[in-house]
Amino acid sequence: MRITVFGATGQIGSRIVAEAQARGHDVTAVVRTPRRPGDLPAGAGIRIGDATSAADVAALGAGQDLIVGATRPAPGAEEQLPAMARALLAGAAASGVRLLLVGGSATLTLPGSGGVQVMDGPDFPAPWLPIARACAVQLETCRAAEPGADWAYASPPHLILPGERTGAYRLGGDELVVDEAGESALSMEDFAVALLDEAERPKHHRTRFTVGY
């Protein structure tokens, strides 16, 4: 597959690039500004582009099989996230390429809560609320996208950290995936595995899915 990754130097984006390359895919890593060679994914084609520009997304997606949006704004700039979603959706639709968008977990529902969202739970950290609200708008932006846009929205578990690639995970829909102890977690490496599995064998179209151990 020919895959274009926006946010390719981020913690999750870089792991998506590495997983895609390990599977033999042709990866284009999109960055906003020129970087030092050591800061860029080795072996990937490097292009300059802006995830808030539908024109850039369309141009960098042309001729590709998949666009991955793994961008995450800096603290204080959370309002950029819905703008990025709009541009990624519009650019992907214009180029006729499927979009796999990395989102947030805050809008997933808590198991056994009767539909309470993670961000509305009693233990949700207040400092995370700005990005949680931005992710909620990001998801609604996807759901309101024009019918011609083929997208899937990937919500990570509640806790996602650098770790080991085991290749194991469980899929879910709109409810948080938890283990027997009630914990919701996954390594970034296994999150990348789940995304590349979805890229290679699509199961989700115009809908959200989530993963966890």
N, C-alpha and C positions, 0 to 999 in steps of 0.2 A: 504494500500500500504506500501511497504518497501522502504523508501527513504533515500538516502545518500546525505548529504549536505556538500560540501566543502565551506569553508569560513563561517562556522556556527556561529562564534562569532562576525562577523561584524554587522554593523547596519542593513543591509538588510538581511543577512543570518540568524541572530538571529530571525528576525521577520518571515522569512520563516519557521524556525524550530517551532516557537510558533504556527503559523497558522496550520502547518501540524499536530502537536500534538493535537491541539484543535479539529481537524477533526477526530482524532482517528488513525492516521497513525503511523507506527513504524519508528522512525527517528534515523538514525546514524549521529552524528555530528562529522565531521572530523576537527581536529586542527593540526597545524604543530608541536607544542611543548606542553608538559604538562602544564596545567594551574591550578590555584587554583580552588577549587570546586565552589566558588561563581562567577567565571568568565565563567562557562560553562552552557549550557542550561540544566535546571532541567528536569529530566525524559528522556533525550535522551541517547542513547548509545554513548559513547565517544571513538573515535579511533584516533590514530596518523597517519597522512598521508601527502603527499606532492602533491599539485595540479600540479606541474611541472613534476611529474613522472607518465608516462603512466602505469607502473607496479603497482604503488600504487593505481591509479584510478581503474584499472582492478580488483585488489584484493579486494578493498573496495566496488566495484560495483557488485561483483559476488553474484548472488542470490537475488539481489535487483530488484525493479520495475522501479526505476528512480534514476538518478544522477542529482543533482542540483549543478551548479558551480556558486557560489556567491562571488568569491574571487576578491579582489581589491588590487593591489600593493601599497606600500607606495610612496609618492611623491619622484621622483628621480629614482624610480625603475619601471617605466612604461613599459620598454621593457619586463618585466616578463609576461605581460598580454597575448601577442600572444603565448608565450611558454606554459602558462597554458592552453590556448585554444587547442593547438595541443595535449597536454597530456590528457586533459579531453576527447577530441574527440576520440583519439586512444584508451584510456582505456575503454571508454564506448562501443566502437565498439567491442573491444576484449571480453568484458563481455556480449555483446548482450543486453545492457541496454540503454534505451532512455536517452538523455542528454538534460536538460533544462538549458541554459546558460544565466546568467544575464549579459547584455552588457551595452552599453552607448547610449546616445541620439544624439550625435554629427553628426552621419551620416544620421539621419532622414532628410527629406526635409521640408523646410519651406512652409506652405500653401500659395498658390498664388504667389510663387516666380519663378515658371517655372523650379523647380528642384534644387534650391540652397540648399545645405546642411546647417544644423544648425551651424556647425563649420566654415563655410565660410561666415556666415552672419555678418553684420557690428557691431553688438553688442556682439559678442561672446568674453568672457573674455580671454585675452591672457594667463593668468596663467593656464587656463584649456586646452590649446592646446596640451601639451604632452600626457595627458591621452586621449584626444579626438583622436589624431592620433593613439595611441595604440589601442583604441577601434575600429577604422577603420580597422586596420590590423586583430584584433580579429574577426571581422565580415567576412572579406575576407577569413580568415582561415577556418571558418565554411563553407562558400560557396564552398571552394575548397576541402572539406573533401571527403574521399572515399565514394562511393555510399552506402555502407553498414551501414554507421553511421546515426542513427536517432536522429536528433537534432532539437531544436527550440531555437531561439535567442530572448530574451526579452529585448527590449529597454525601459527604463523608460522615463517619460516625462522630459521636460527641468528642472523642479524644483521638487525634491523629498526630503521630510523632514519628520522627526518623527511627528506623529500626531494621528488622530483618525481613528479607523477602522469603516467605514460606510458600506462596502460591495458594494459600487457603483463605477463603472468605465466604460469607453468606450474603445473598442478595435480599433486599427488601424493597418496599414501595414507598409509602408516605409515613411509615412508622419506624421509629428508631430501632435498629437491630442491636439487641443486647445479648450477652452471654448468660450462662446459668447463674452467675453472681449479680446479674443486673447491670453489668458494665458494658458500655458502648465504646469500643476501641478498635483501632486498626493501624498498622504501620503505614507510612507513606509509600513504602515499597510495594506493599500488597494492594494499596489503593490504586497504584499505577497498574498493577496486574489486572485488577478488575476493570479498569478503563480500557486497557488494550484488549481484554477479552470481549468487551462490548463493541469495540471498534472492529474487531475481526469477525465477530458473530453477533450482529445487532439483534437485540431483543426489545429495545425500548425506542419508541418513536413518538415524539411530541409528548413526552411524559417524563416524570422524575423517578429515579431509582436511588437506592442507598445501599451501603455495604457495611459489614462489620464481621468480627470473628464469631 
